Amino acid sequence: MIEAIKKHSADSKLALIIRHADRDKIPAGSFGNEVLLNAIGINNSIRFGKELMQHKINCIYTSPVERCVQTAHYLKDGYKKEIPFHTTKALGDPGLHIADDKLAGEFFLKYTFDEMYRRFMLGETIPGVPSAQDFETKMTEFIKQNTIEDGLTIFITHDSLIAFYHYCLNKVVYTKENWVNYLSGIILKVE
């Protein structure tokens, strides 16, 4: 991610949409919201913050799920400068990729995320999940409304939201072989 950021000029408005740092495995049959960062995730968040020190960070927006909040705090520790910080359910719990968390949650627990993702890419209806077009519109508007200054605005979220959004933007398909890694995601230049 750092090398990709360097390809942009300092006066670019960049949205960095990243997955939280490393965590332990989510128990089967669970949403995993209670799973926190592990020691590797804490260290990687701090290191990532240090790697970003040469860049201007305007603000961090994060899912309220605790591992995302932890990622933001440890990233700020590594960055060593004050950064405004906001939690928002737009990025998780439930997230803009979920229209009805009860319906989507029931579907997720019954069929798993793999089936949700497959149906999303095929344009099939998923209970509690907006269409790809509706989600892309809402997510893009959220990013544009909050990326208002030159430099980086960081959005810390979950792999599922990134996978859905990246598919909407560029038809990027994630598989087990190229899944969204921790502290990776999408860099968008906001015009």
N, CA, C and O atoms as a DFTB+ gen file, in Angstrom:
764 C
 N C O
     1  1       0.825      -1.194       0.000
     2  2       0.000       0.000       0.000
     3  2       0.871       1.261       0.000
     4  3       0.556       2.242      -0.673
     5  1       1.950       1.222       0.748
     6  2       2.807       2.401       0.856
     7  2       3.368       2.779      -0.512
     8  3       3.379       3.956      -0.872
     9  1       3.831       1.795      -1.273
    10  2       4.384       2.074      -2.605
    11  2       3.308       2.640      -3.526
    12  3       3.592       3.529      -4.329
    13  1       2.098       2.147      -3.423
    14  2       1.000       2.661      -4.251
    15  2       0.663       4.106      -3.878
    16  3       0.347       4.911      -4.754
    17  1       0.727       4.439      -2.605
    18  2       0.460       5.809      -2.152
    19  2       1.514       6.748      -2.724
    20  3       1.192       7.861      -3.141
    21  1       2.768       6.311      -2.748
    22  2       3.876       7.149      -3.236
    23  2       3.715       7.530      -4.703
    24  3       4.324       8.501      -5.151
    25  1       2.920       6.798      -5.452
    26  2       2.718       7.094      -6.873
    27  2       1.858       8.335      -7.088
    28  3       1.761       8.835      -8.208
    29  1       1.239       8.831      -6.028
    30  2       0.376      10.004      -6.112
    31  2       1.101      11.227      -5.582
    32  3       1.933      11.121      -4.682
    33  1       0.785      12.389      -6.139
    34  2       1.408      13.624      -5.668
    35  2       0.855      14.004      -4.301
    36  3      -0.227      13.568      -3.911
    37  1       1.613      14.821      -3.583
    38  2       1.233      15.219      -2.223
    39  2      -0.055      16.032      -2.203
    40  3      -0.726      16.093      -1.172
    41  1      -0.415      16.662      -3.326
    42  2      -1.642      17.456      -3.350
    43  2      -2.855      16.663      -3.842
    44  3      -3.888      17.243      -4.174
    45  1      -2.725      15.349      -3.886
    46  2      -3.860      14.486      -4.236
    47  2      -4.737      14.245      -3.012
    48  3      -4.244      14.145      -1.888
    49  1      -6.031      14.156      -3.246
    50  2      -6.963      13.742      -2.193
    51  2      -7.125      12.238      -2.347
    52  3      -7.714      11.765      -3.319
    53  1      -6.598      11.489      -1.380
    54  2      -6.625      10.035      -1.470
    55  2      -7.472       9.427      -0.358
    56  3      -7.355       9.803       0.809
    57  1      -8.322       8.486      -0.739
    58  2      -9.078       7.677       0.222
    59  2      -8.394       6.318       0.281
    60  3      -8.267       5.634      -0.735
    61  1      -7.963       5.939       1.453
    62  2      -7.315       4.651       1.677
    63  2      -8.318       3.784       2.436
    64  3      -8.567       4.004       3.621
    65  1      -8.892       2.799       1.746
    66  2      -9.925       1.933       2.327
    67  2      -9.250       0.607       2.641
    68  3      -8.952      -0.174       1.737
    69  1      -9.008       0.351       3.928
    70  2      -8.214      -0.819       4.303
    71  2      -8.960      -1.734       5.272
    72  3      -9.859      -1.330       6.009
    73  1      -8.528      -2.987       5.222
    74  2      -8.999      -3.973       6.181
    75  2      -8.238      -3.765       7.491
    76  3      -7.077      -3.358       7.478
    77  1      -8.876      -4.036       8.592
    78  2      -8.231      -3.993       9.904
    79  2      -6.984      -4.888       9.912
    80  3      -6.756      -5.643       8.966
    81  1      -6.198      -4.806      10.955
    82  2      -4.981      -5.615      11.092
    83  2      -5.325      -7.053      11.515
    84  3      -6.489      -7.402      11.707
    85  1      -4.281      -7.863      11.650
    86  2      -4.393      -9.302      11.912
    87  2      -5.177      -9.615      13.186
    88  3      -5.037      -8.952      14.214
    89  1      -5.994     -10.637      13.077
    90  2      -6.795     -11.138      14.195
    91  2      -6.732     -12.657      14.173
    92  3      -6.276     -13.261      13.203
    93  1      -7.195     -13.257      15.250
    94  2      -7.309     -14.710      15.272
    95  2      -8.555     -15.126      14.501
    96  3      -9.356     -14.281      14.102
    97  1      -8.712     -16.413      14.295
    98  2      -9.819     -16.964      13.503
    99  2     -11.159     -16.673      14.177
   100  3     -11.280     -16.711      15.402
   101  1     -12.151     -16.385      13.356
   102  2     -13.513     -16.164      13.841
   103  2     -14.173     -17.526      14.063
   104  3     -14.125     -18.377      13.175
   105  1     -14.784     -17.748      15.219
   106  2     -15.441     -19.026      15.477
   107  2     -16.559     -19.301      14.473
   108  3     -17.275     -18.386      14.067
   109  1     -16.702     -20.546      14.081
   110  2     -17.763     -20.948      13.153
   111  2     -19.120     -20.583      13.745
   112  3     -19.333     -20.699      14.952
   113  1     -20.033     -20.142      12.887
   114  2     -21.375     -19.799      13.338
   115  2     -21.458     -18.475      14.062
   116  3     -22.432     -18.214      14.768
   117  1     -20.439     -17.626      13.895
   118  2     -20.372     -16.347      14.589
   119  2     -20.076     -15.237      13.586
   120  3     -19.513     -15.486      12.520
   121  1     -20.459     -14.020      13.935
   122  2     -20.079     -12.859      13.120
   123  2     -18.662     -12.431      13.461
   124  3     -18.007     -11.762      12.661
   125  1     -18.187     -12.805      14.627
   126  2     -16.815     -12.518      15.020
   127  2     -16.547     -11.108      15.494
   128  3     -15.387     -10.711      15.605
   129  1     -17.582     -10.341      15.777
   130  2     -17.353      -8.956      16.204
   131  2     -16.554      -8.856      17.494
   132  3     -15.953      -7.818      17.772
   133  1     -16.543      -9.919      18.279
   134  2     -15.821      -9.903      19.553
   135  2     -14.335     -10.244      19.391
   136  3     -13.571     -10.107      20.346
   137  1     -13.915     -10.683      18.205
   138  2     -12.522     -11.090      17.986
   139  2     -11.656      -9.840      17.819
   140  3     -11.902      -9.004      16.950
   141  1     -10.645      -9.736      18.668
   142  2      -9.775      -8.556      18.682
   143  2      -8.496      -8.810      17.888
   144  3      -8.252      -9.921      17.416
   145  1      -7.686      -7.764      17.750
   146  2      -6.386      -7.922      17.110
   147  2      -5.527      -8.859      17.935
   148  3      -5.628      -8.893      19.161
   149  1      -4.685      -9.616      17.260
   150  2      -3.692     -10.407      17.986
   151  2      -2.382      -9.610      18.046
   152  3      -2.323      -8.485      17.549
   153  1      -1.343     -10.176      18.642
   154  2      -0.069      -9.455      18.796
   155  2       0.512      -9.049      17.452
   156  3       1.083      -7.965      17.327
   157  1       0.375      -9.902      16.446
   158  2       0.876      -9.568      15.104
   159  2       0.127      -8.351      14.569
   160  3       0.740      -7.446      14.002
   161  1      -1.189      -8.325      14.743
   162  2      -2.003      -7.205      14.276
   163  2      -1.643      -5.900      14.956
   164  3      -1.592      -4.852      14.313
   165  1      -1.394      -5.960      16.256
   166  2      -0.987      -4.754      16.989
   167  2       0.327      -4.235      16.439
   168  3       0.446      -3.049      16.128
   169  1       1.318      -5.112      16.317
   170  2       2.634      -4.694      15.801
   171  2       2.549      -4.192      14.370
   172  3       3.189      -3.198      14.029
   173  1       1.773      -4.858      13.528
   174  2       1.643      -4.426      12.131
   175  2       0.930      -3.080      12.011
   176  3       1.257      -2.288      11.128
   177  1      -0.033      -2.815      12.882
   178  2      -0.719      -1.514      12.875
   179  2       0.246      -0.395      13.233
   180  3       0.255       0.654      12.590
   181  1       1.056      -0.618      14.256
   182  2       2.050       0.379      14.658
   183  2       3.054       0.605      13.531
   184  3       3.386       1.746      13.207
   185  1       3.536      -0.488      12.936
   186  2       4.499      -0.383      11.839
   187  2       3.903       0.367      10.647
   188  3       4.574       1.194      10.030
   189  1       2.648       0.077      10.328
   190  2       1.974       0.747       9.216
   191  2       1.877       2.248       9.493
   192  3       2.095       3.061       8.594
   193  1       1.554       2.615      10.725
   194  2       1.516       4.029      11.102
   195  2       2.870       4.693      10.914
   196  3       2.944       5.822      10.429
   197  1       3.937       4.009      11.290
   198  2       5.294       4.543      11.094
   199  2       5.602       4.720       9.618
   200  3       6.218       5.710       9.223
   201  1       5.176       3.765       8.800
   202  2       5.423       3.850       7.354
   203  2       4.658       5.008       6.719
   204  3       5.050       5.501       5.661
   205  1       3.586       5.441       7.347
   206  2       2.786       6.548       6.820
   207  2       3.253       7.917       7.322
   208  3       2.686       8.938       6.933
   209  1       4.265       7.952       8.169
   210  2       4.694       9.220       8.785
   211  2       5.069      10.296       7.767
   212  3       4.924      11.484       8.054
   213  1       5.539       9.914       6.611
   214  2       5.936      10.909       5.610
   215  2       4.741      11.446       4.803
   216  3       4.910      12.293       3.926
   217  1       3.558      10.957       5.102
   218  2       2.353      11.393       4.405
   219  2       1.436      12.140       5.358
   220  3       1.432      11.874       6.560
   221  1       0.672      13.060       4.834
   222  2      -0.307      13.802       5.630
   223  2      -1.577      12.955       5.750
   224  3      -2.196      12.608       4.745
   225  1      -1.953      12.630       6.974
   226  2      -3.215      11.932       7.226
   227  2      -4.189      12.955       7.808
   228  3      -3.919      13.565       8.843
   229  1      -5.310      13.133       7.141
   230  2      -6.299      14.114       7.579
   231  2      -7.223      13.586       8.654
   232  3      -7.561      14.291       9.605
   233  1      -7.628      12.340       8.496
   234  2      -8.648      11.792       9.388
   235  2      -8.701      10.279       9.219
   236  3      -8.345       9.751       8.165
   237  1      -9.141       9.597      10.244
   238  2      -9.410       8.169      10.172
   239  2     -10.882       7.944      10.493
   240  3     -11.394       8.439      11.498
   241  1     -11.552       7.195       9.629
   242  2     -12.909       6.722       9.869
   243  2     -12.811       5.216      10.052
   244  3     -12.094       4.546       9.308
   245  1     -13.514       4.685      11.020
   246  2     -13.408       3.256      11.286
   247  2     -14.755       2.644      11.646
   248  3     -15.628       3.297      12.218
   249  1     -14.892       1.394      11.299
   250  2     -16.012       0.597      11.766
   251  2     -15.986       0.608      13.293
   252  3     -14.906       0.672      13.881
   253  1     -17.144       0.546      13.949
   254  2     -17.148       0.489      15.411
   255  2     -16.750      -0.877      15.971
   256  3     -16.603      -1.016      17.185
   257  1     -16.575      -1.882      15.120
   258  2     -16.134      -3.186      15.600
   259  2     -14.741      -2.997      16.202
   260  3     -13.868      -2.397      15.574
   261  1     -14.533      -3.503      17.405
   262  2     -13.358      -3.164      18.215
   263  2     -12.021      -3.415      17.515
   264  3     -11.091      -2.635      17.719
   265  1     -11.877      -4.466      16.700
   266  2     -10.579      -4.698      16.058
   267  2     -10.251      -3.595      15.055
   268  3      -9.078      -3.306      14.820
   269  1     -11.274      -2.974      14.459
   270  2     -11.040      -1.839      13.563
   271  2     -10.630      -0.607      14.375
   272  3      -9.716       0.123      13.993
   273  1     -11.315      -0.390      15.492
   274  2     -10.961       0.725      16.377
   275  2      -9.539       0.533      16.896
   276  3      -8.764       1.489      16.946
   277  1      -9.188      -0.700      17.284
   278  2      -7.824      -0.980      17.742
   279  2      -6.810      -0.664      16.640
   280  3      -5.769      -0.062      16.904
   281  1      -7.114      -1.067      15.421
   282  2      -6.212      -0.803      14.297
   283  2      -5.958       0.692      14.174
   284  3      -4.818       1.119      13.991
   285  1      -7.014       1.486      14.275
   286  2      -6.872       2.942      14.178
   287  2      -6.001       3.485      15.302
   288  3      -5.120       4.310      15.057
   289  1      -6.234       3.038      16.521
   290  2      -5.457       3.544      17.659
   291  2      -3.973       3.182      17.534
   292  3      -3.108       4.025      17.771
   293  1      -3.681       1.947      17.166
   294  2      -2.281       1.543      17.045
   295  2      -1.608       2.201      15.845
   296  3      -0.421       2.522      15.900
   297  1      -2.357       2.403      14.762
   298  2      -1.819       3.128      13.616
   299  2      -1.438       4.549      14.046
   300  3      -0.369       5.048      13.694
   301  1      -2.325       5.190      14.807
   302  2      -2.038       6.540      15.319
   303  2      -0.801       6.527      16.227
   304  3       0.002       7.459      16.188
   305  1      -0.645       5.488      17.034
   306  2       0.548       5.379      17.886
   307  2       1.816       5.353      17.046
   308  3       2.798       6.014      17.383
   309  1       1.801       4.600      15.963
   310  2       2.962       4.526      15.085
   311  2       3.207       5.810      14.312
   312  3       4.356       6.170      14.053
   313  1       2.142       6.500      13.944
   314  2       2.226       7.740      13.173
   315  2       2.807       8.879      14.008
   316  3       3.462       9.774      13.473
   317  1       2.568       8.845      15.306
   318  2       3.128       9.781      16.285
   319  2       2.667      11.233      16.113
   320  3       3.324      12.156      16.595
   321  1       1.555      11.428      15.435
   322  2       0.958      12.761      15.326
   323  2      -0.530      12.592      15.597
   324  3      -1.092      11.515      15.401
   325  1      -1.151      13.661      16.046
   326  2      -2.587      13.600      16.320
   327  2      -3.353      13.502      15.005
   328  3      -3.052      14.209      14.044
   329  1      -4.339      12.622      14.976
   330  2      -5.193      12.439      13.805
   331  2      -6.640      12.392      14.295
   332  3      -6.960      11.609      15.190
   333  1      -7.526      13.224      13.720
   334  2      -8.945      13.099      14.078
   335  2      -9.451      11.691      13.751
   336  3      -9.011      11.067      12.785
   337  1     -10.372      11.212      14.563
   338  2     -10.786       9.816      14.504
   339  2     -12.296       9.746      14.715
   340  3     -12.824      10.340      15.655
   341  1     -12.994       9.015      13.832
   342  2     -14.449       8.871      13.936
   343  2     -14.839       7.410      13.708
   344  3     -14.325       6.765      12.794
   345  1     -15.740       6.892      14.533
   346  2     -16.318       5.573      14.249
   347  2     -17.620       5.801      13.495
   348  3     -18.324       6.784      13.725
   349  1     -17.928       4.873      12.590
   350  2     -19.147       4.990      11.812
   351  2     -19.651       3.614      11.401
   352  3     -18.886       2.761      10.949
   353  1     -20.944       3.419      11.565
   354  2     -21.557       2.152      11.153
   355  2     -21.604       2.011       9.634
   356  3     -21.966       0.947       9.133
   357  1     -21.249       3.051       8.894
   358  2     -21.159       2.942       7.434
   359  2     -20.096       1.926       7.037
   360  3     -20.187       1.317       5.971
   361  1     -19.082       1.738       7.894
   362  2     -17.960       0.853       7.585
   363  2     -18.053      -0.515       8.250
   364  3     -17.177      -1.356       8.048
   365  1     -19.082      -0.748       9.029
   366  2     -19.238      -2.053       9.668
   367  2     -20.198      -1.991      10.829
   368  3     -20.377      -0.949      11.460
   369  1     -20.812      -3.124      11.101
   370  2     -21.784      -3.272      12.189
   371  2     -23.008      -2.386      11.984
   372  3     -23.356      -1.643      12.902
   373  1     -23.675      -2.420      10.845
   374  2     -23.569      -3.423       9.810
   375  2     -22.679      -3.047       8.630
   376  3     -22.037      -3.935       8.070
   377  1     -22.605      -1.779       8.218
   378  2     -21.859      -1.364       7.030
   379  2     -22.814      -1.020       5.903
   380  3     -23.944      -1.505       5.866
   381  1     -22.355      -0.182       4.984
   382  2     -23.204       0.223       3.862
   383  2     -23.512      -0.932       2.909
   384  3     -24.428      -0.833       2.092
   385  1     -22.758      -2.018       3.009
   386  2     -23.022      -3.181       2.160
   387  2     -24.121      -4.076       2.729
   388  3     -24.418      -5.136       2.180
   389  1     -24.720      -3.636       3.836
   390  2     -25.831      -4.360       4.459
   391  2     -27.005      -3.392       4.616
   392  3     -26.861      -2.338       5.235
   393  1     -28.153      -3.744       4.065
   394  2     -29.343      -2.902       4.166
   395  2     -30.204      -3.277       5.375
   396  3     -30.840      -2.415       5.981
   397  1     -30.219      -4.563       5.721
   398  2     -30.992      -5.051       6.865
   399  2     -30.121      -6.083       7.568
   400  3     -29.964      -7.206       7.088
   401  1     -29.556      -5.695       8.706
   402  2     -28.580      -6.579       9.356
   403  2     -29.197      -7.880       9.868
   404  3     -28.505      -8.895       9.945
   405  1     -30.481      -7.869      10.219
   406  2     -31.110      -9.109      10.670
   407  2     -31.227     -10.112       9.517
   408  3     -30.828     -11.268       9.656
   409  1     -31.775      -9.668       8.377
   410  2     -31.920     -10.560       7.226
   411  2     -30.564     -11.011       6.678
   412  3     -30.361     -12.192       6.396
   413  1     -29.654     -10.069       6.532
   414  2     -28.328     -10.413       6.005
   415  2     -27.595     -11.341       6.967
   416  3     -26.908     -12.267       6.536
   417  1     -27.739     -11.096       8.268
   418  2     -27.091     -11.939       9.270
   419  2     -27.596     -13.370       9.245
   420  3     -26.816     -14.318       9.331
   421  1     -28.897     -13.515       9.127
   422  2     -29.475     -14.867       9.039
   423  2     -28.957     -15.594       7.797
   424  3     -28.619     -16.776       7.859
   425  1     -28.897     -14.876       6.667
   426  2     -28.400     -15.479       5.430
   427  2     -26.934     -15.872       5.589
   428  3     -26.536     -16.971       5.204
   429  1     -26.126     -14.966       6.161
   430  2     -24.695     -15.218       6.363
   431  2     -24.476     -16.461       7.226
   432  3     -23.658     -17.314       6.880
   433  1     -25.189     -16.571       8.332
   434  2     -25.009     -17.708       9.228
   435  2     -25.462     -19.024       8.590
   436  3     -24.908     -20.083       8.885
   437  1     -26.460     -18.955       7.726
   438  2     -26.961     -20.168       7.075
   439  2     -26.100     -20.580       5.884
   440  3     -25.810     -21.764       5.710
   441  1     -25.689     -19.608       5.059
   442  2     -25.020     -19.939       3.789
   443  2     -23.544     -19.545       3.723
   444  3     -22.856     -19.975       2.798
   445  1     -23.044     -18.773       4.629
   446  2     -21.666     -18.249       4.695
   447  2     -21.453     -17.075       3.736
   448  3     -22.248     -16.822       2.830
   449  1     -20.355     -16.380       3.975
   450  2     -20.029     -15.219       3.155
   451  2     -19.753     -15.609       1.711
   452  3     -20.085     -14.853       0.799
   453  1     -19.154     -16.770       1.483
   454  2     -18.842     -17.179       0.112
   455  2     -20.091     -17.163      -0.773
   456  3     -20.033     -16.725      -1.922
   457  1     -21.204     -17.632      -0.247
   458  2     -22.447     -17.631      -1.027
   459  2     -22.966     -16.208      -1.223
   460  3     -23.471     -15.875      -2.295
   461  1     -22.844     -15.376      -0.202
   462  2     -23.254     -13.973      -0.346
   463  2     -22.457     -13.309      -1.472
   464  3     -23.016     -12.639      -2.340
   465  1     -21.160     -13.510      -1.433
   466  2     -20.270     -12.874      -2.405
   467  2     -20.564     -13.389      -3.819
   468  3     -20.601     -12.609      -4.770
   469  1     -20.770     -14.686      -3.951
   470  2     -21.085     -15.278      -5.258
   471  2     -22.363     -14.653      -5.824
   472  3     -22.403     -14.256      -6.988
   473  1     -23.391     -14.571      -5.001
   474  2     -24.660     -13.999      -5.455
   475  2     -24.518     -12.515      -5.783
   476  3     -25.105     -12.027      -6.748
   477  1     -23.731     -11.796      -4.968
   478  2     -23.516     -10.369      -5.201
   479  2     -22.899     -10.149      -6.577
   480  3     -23.346      -9.284      -7.331
   481  1     -21.872     -10.931      -6.905
   482  2     -21.194     -10.780      -8.196
   483  2     -22.101     -11.163      -9.368
   484  3     -21.948     -10.630     -10.467
   485  1     -23.029     -12.070      -9.145
   486  2     -23.954     -12.482     -10.196
   487  2     -25.157     -11.550     -10.312
   488  3     -25.978     -11.695     -11.217
   489  1     -25.255     -10.598      -9.396
   490  2     -26.386      -9.674      -9.418
   491  2     -27.668     -10.279      -8.887
   492  3     -28.755      -9.754      -9.129
   493  1     -27.546     -11.388      -8.159
   494  2     -28.722     -12.041      -7.588
   495  2     -29.122     -11.364      -6.275
   496  3     -28.285     -10.793      -5.576
   497  1     -30.378     -11.437      -5.963
   498  2     -30.883     -10.851      -4.725
   499  2     -30.349     -11.626      -3.530
   500  3     -30.336     -12.857      -3.520
   501  1     -29.911     -10.879      -2.525
   502  2     -29.465     -11.459      -1.258
   503  2     -30.293     -10.782      -0.167
   504  3     -30.293      -9.554      -0.077
   505  1     -30.988     -11.542       0.650
   506  2     -31.789     -10.918       1.707
   507  2     -30.944      -9.971       2.563
   508  3     -29.896     -10.357       3.082
   509  1     -31.410      -8.738       2.702
   510  2     -30.746      -7.767       3.562
   511  2     -29.538      -7.076       2.958
   512  3     -28.869      -6.306       3.648
   513  1     -29.239      -7.327       1.691
   514  2     -28.072      -6.729       1.045
   515  2     -28.551      -5.878      -0.135
   516  3     -29.344      -6.348      -0.951
   517  1     -28.072      -4.620      -0.233
   518  2     -28.496      -3.785      -1.360
   519  2     -27.912      -4.308      -2.678
   520  3     -26.973      -5.104      -2.681
   521  1     -28.473      -3.856      -3.772
   522  2     -27.907      -4.209      -5.076
   523  2     -26.506      -3.607      -5.177
   524  3     -26.168      -2.671      -4.453
   525  1     -25.710      -4.146      -6.069
   526  2     -24.358      -3.633      -6.268
   527  2     -24.395      -2.148      -6.627
   528  3     -23.575      -1.372      -6.137
   529  1     -25.328      -1.755      -7.466
   530  2     -25.418      -0.356      -7.881
   531  2     -25.761       0.545      -6.694
   532  3     -25.149       1.599      -6.524
   533  1     -26.729       0.141      -5.876
   534  2     -27.095       0.938      -4.700
   535  2     -25.933       1.043      -3.718
   536  3     -25.649       2.120      -3.194
   537  1     -25.264      -0.080      -3.471
   538  2     -24.135      -0.063      -2.553
   539  2     -23.013       0.821      -3.082
   540  3     -22.467       1.636      -2.339
   541  1     -22.665       0.671      -4.347
   542  2     -21.584       1.484      -4.923
   543  2     -21.903       2.973      -4.810
   544  3     -21.030       3.768      -4.462
   545  1     -23.128       3.350      -5.096
   546  2     -23.531       4.760      -5.008
   547  2     -23.375       5.278      -3.582
   548  3     -22.800       6.345      -3.364
   549  1     -23.887       4.519      -2.608
   550  2     -23.807       4.954      -1.201
   551  2     -22.359       5.011      -0.706
   552  3     -21.974       5.959      -0.021
   553  1     -21.570       4.011      -1.047
   554  2     -20.187       3.964      -0.575
   555  2     -19.350       5.074      -1.208
   556  3     -18.558       5.728      -0.529
   557  1     -19.529       5.276      -2.493
   558  2     -18.777       6.329      -3.182
   559  2     -19.136       7.697      -2.621
   560  3     -18.258       8.535      -2.414
   561  1     -20.407       7.923      -2.377
   562  2     -20.835       9.203      -1.801
   563  2     -20.250       9.387      -0.400
   564  3     -19.798      10.480      -0.060
   565  1     -20.255       8.337       0.409
   566  2     -19.677       8.409       1.754
   567  2     -18.189       8.772       1.682
   568  3     -17.719       9.620       2.441
   569  1     -17.465       8.143       0.789
   570  2     -16.032       8.414       0.646
   571  2     -15.799       9.843       0.177
   572  3     -14.946      10.539       0.729
   573  1     -16.534      10.287      -0.822
   574  2     -16.364      11.646      -1.346
   575  2     -16.703      12.705      -0.300
   576  3     -16.010      13.717      -0.197
   577  1     -17.760      12.482       0.475
   578  2     -18.158      13.444       1.508
   579  2     -17.111      13.582       2.604
   580  3     -17.027      14.622       3.257
   581  1     -16.314      12.540       2.810
   582  2     -15.351      12.548       3.915
   583  2     -13.899      12.674       3.489
   584  3     -13.017      12.767       4.342
   585  1     -13.633      12.677       2.203
   586  2     -12.275      12.877       1.693
   587  2     -12.250      14.261       1.065
   588  3     -12.463      14.412      -0.138
   589  1     -11.986      15.273       1.893
   590  2     -12.172      16.652       1.450
   591  2     -10.884      17.468       1.417
   592  3     -10.894      18.607       0.950
   593  1      -9.783      16.913       1.897
   594  2      -8.523      17.646       1.910
   595  2      -7.456      16.859       1.170
   596  3      -7.529      15.636       1.056
   597  1      -6.450      17.593       0.663
   598  2      -5.285      16.924       0.086
   599  2      -4.631      16.066       1.158
   600  3      -4.610      16.443       2.330
   601  1      -4.107      14.933       0.769
   602  2      -3.502      13.997       1.702
   603  2      -4.362      12.742       1.804
   604  3      -5.190      12.467       0.936
   605  1      -4.151      11.992       2.872
   606  2      -4.845      10.717       3.059
   607  2      -6.019      10.838       4.026
   608  3      -5.917      11.471       5.077
   609  1      -7.115      10.228       3.654
   610  2      -8.208       9.966       4.580
   611  2      -8.308       8.451       4.628
   612  3      -8.464       7.798       3.596
   613  1      -8.218       7.898       5.825
   614  2      -8.176       6.442       5.983
   615  2      -9.524       5.929       6.475
   616  3     -10.113       6.471       7.409
   617  1      -9.994       4.872       5.824
   618  2     -11.246       4.209       6.173
   619  2     -10.899       2.770       6.557
   620  3     -10.476       1.988       5.706
   621  1     -11.075       2.419       7.828
   622  2     -10.737       1.077       8.305
   623  2     -12.028       0.270       8.423
   624  3     -12.966       0.655       9.121
   625  1     -12.046      -0.860       7.720
   626  2     -13.267      -1.638       7.613
   627  2     -12.946      -3.130       7.579
   628  3     -11.936      -3.568       8.131
   629  1     -13.794      -3.886       6.942
   630  2     -13.704      -5.342       6.922
   631  2     -13.515      -5.850       5.501
   632  3     -13.851      -5.169       4.532
   633  1     -12.976      -7.048       5.396
   634  2     -12.699      -7.634       4.087
   635  2     -13.945      -7.748       3.220
   636  3     -13.870      -7.545       2.008
   637  1     -15.086      -8.068       3.816
   638  2     -16.309      -8.244       3.024
   639  2     -16.721      -6.945       2.341
   640  3     -17.075      -6.957       1.162
   641  1     -16.681      -5.830       3.058
   642  2     -17.051      -4.556       2.467
   643  2     -16.081      -4.200       1.338
   644  3     -16.507      -3.734       0.282
   645  1     -14.794      -4.415       1.553
   646  2     -13.799      -4.115       0.521
   647  2     -14.026      -5.000      -0.704
   648  3     -13.984      -4.514      -1.834
   649  1     -14.263      -6.284      -0.490
   650  2     -14.486      -7.194      -1.616
   651  2     -15.719      -6.767      -2.422
   652  3     -15.671      -6.745      -3.652
   653  1     -16.800      -6.434      -1.754
   654  2     -18.007      -5.979      -2.449
   655  2     -17.718      -4.689      -3.226
   656  3     -18.072      -4.575      -4.400
   657  1     -17.081      -3.730      -2.571
   658  2     -16.856      -2.417      -3.199
   659  2     -15.876      -2.511      -4.366
   660  3     -16.095      -1.896      -5.409
   661  1     -14.820      -3.263      -4.200
   662  2     -13.831      -3.398      -5.273
   663  2     -14.469      -4.079      -6.485
   664  3     -14.147      -3.748      -7.627
   665  1     -15.368      -5.023      -6.237
   666  2     -16.081      -5.638      -7.348
   667  2     -16.952      -4.593      -8.061
   668  3     -16.993      -4.557      -9.291
   669  1     -17.635      -3.759      -7.306
   670  2     -18.474      -2.715      -7.906
   671  2     -17.643      -1.752      -8.758
   672  3     -18.060      -1.378      -9.854
   673  1     -16.490      -1.358      -8.267
   674  2     -15.670      -0.369      -8.950
   675  2     -14.998      -0.904     -10.207
   676  3     -15.050      -0.270     -11.261
   677  1     -14.365      -2.075     -10.097
   678  2     -13.496      -2.569     -11.180
   679  2     -13.745      -4.022     -11.552
   680  3     -12.976      -4.607     -12.315
   681  1     -14.806      -4.608     -11.024
   682  2     -15.088      -6.030     -11.253
   683  2     -13.937      -6.922     -10.780
   684  3     -13.716      -8.002     -11.328
   685  1     -13.207      -6.465      -9.762
   686  2     -12.151      -7.273      -9.154
   687  2     -12.823      -8.398      -8.367
   688  3     -13.703      -8.154      -7.542
   689  1     -12.398      -9.619      -8.632
   690  2     -12.953     -10.792      -7.956
   691  2     -11.894     -11.325      -7.003
   692  3     -10.781     -11.659      -7.410
   693  1     -12.257     -11.399      -5.744
   694  2     -11.358     -11.977      -4.747
   695  2     -11.683     -13.457      -4.575
   696  3     -12.847     -13.857      -4.574
   697  1     -10.643     -14.250      -4.431
   698  2     -10.770     -15.684      -4.181
   699  2      -9.931     -16.010      -2.948
   700  3      -9.306     -15.125      -2.364
   701  1      -9.921     -17.272      -2.559
   702  2      -9.081     -17.668      -1.421
   703  2      -7.602     -17.373      -1.702
   704  3      -6.831     -17.132      -0.773
   705  1      -7.210     -17.390      -2.968
   706  2      -5.808     -17.164      -3.326
   707  2      -5.399     -15.689      -3.291
   708  3      -4.224     -15.389      -3.082
   709  1      -6.332     -14.775      -3.490
   710  2      -5.973     -13.349      -3.528
   711  2      -6.839     -12.511      -2.585
   712  3      -7.055     -11.323      -2.825
   713  1      -7.330     -13.131      -1.517
   714  2      -8.268     -12.458      -0.622
   715  2      -7.663     -11.185      -0.053
   716  3      -6.441     -11.042      -0.016
   717  1      -8.500     -10.264       0.389
   718  2      -8.089      -8.980       0.948
   719  2      -7.247      -9.238       2.204
   720  3      -7.759      -9.721       3.214
   721  1      -5.967      -8.913       2.130
   722  2      -5.067      -9.117       3.264
   723  2      -5.319      -8.072       4.342
   724  3      -5.944      -7.041       4.096
   725  1      -4.827      -8.356       5.526
   726  2      -4.887      -7.381       6.607
   727  2      -4.095      -6.136       6.202
   728  3      -3.035      -6.238       5.584
   729  1      -4.613      -4.976       6.553
   730  2      -4.000      -3.674       6.258
   731  2      -3.762      -3.452       4.757
   732  3      -2.840      -2.739       4.361
   733  1      -4.599      -4.067       3.945
   734  2      -4.553      -3.784       2.505
   735  2      -5.964      -3.450       2.054
   736  3      -6.923      -3.612       2.808
   737  1      -6.080      -2.992       0.836
   738  2      -7.402      -2.630       0.338
   739  2      -7.322      -1.847      -0.949
   740  3      -6.687      -2.267      -1.916
   741  1      -7.979      -0.696      -0.949
   742  2      -8.147       0.111      -2.169
   743  2      -7.666       1.538      -1.898
   744  3      -7.914       2.096      -0.829
   745  1      -6.981       2.111      -2.873
   746  2      -6.623       3.523      -2.835
   747  2      -7.411       4.215      -3.945
   748  3      -7.323       3.838      -5.113
   749  1      -8.172       5.221      -3.565
   750  2      -8.949       5.982      -4.541
   751  2      -8.509       7.435      -4.545
   752  3      -8.365       8.050      -3.488
   753  1      -8.297       7.984      -5.732
   754  2      -8.046       9.406      -5.866
   755  2      -9.398      10.072      -6.009
   756  3     -10.154       9.760      -6.930
   757  1      -9.707      10.984      -5.107
   758  2     -11.006      11.635      -5.084
   759  2     -10.875      12.990      -5.785
   760  3     -10.058      13.831      -5.411
   761  1     -11.692      13.166      -6.793
   762  2     -11.670      14.426      -7.579
   763  2     -12.683      15.391      -7.033
   764  3     -12.819      16.500      -7.551
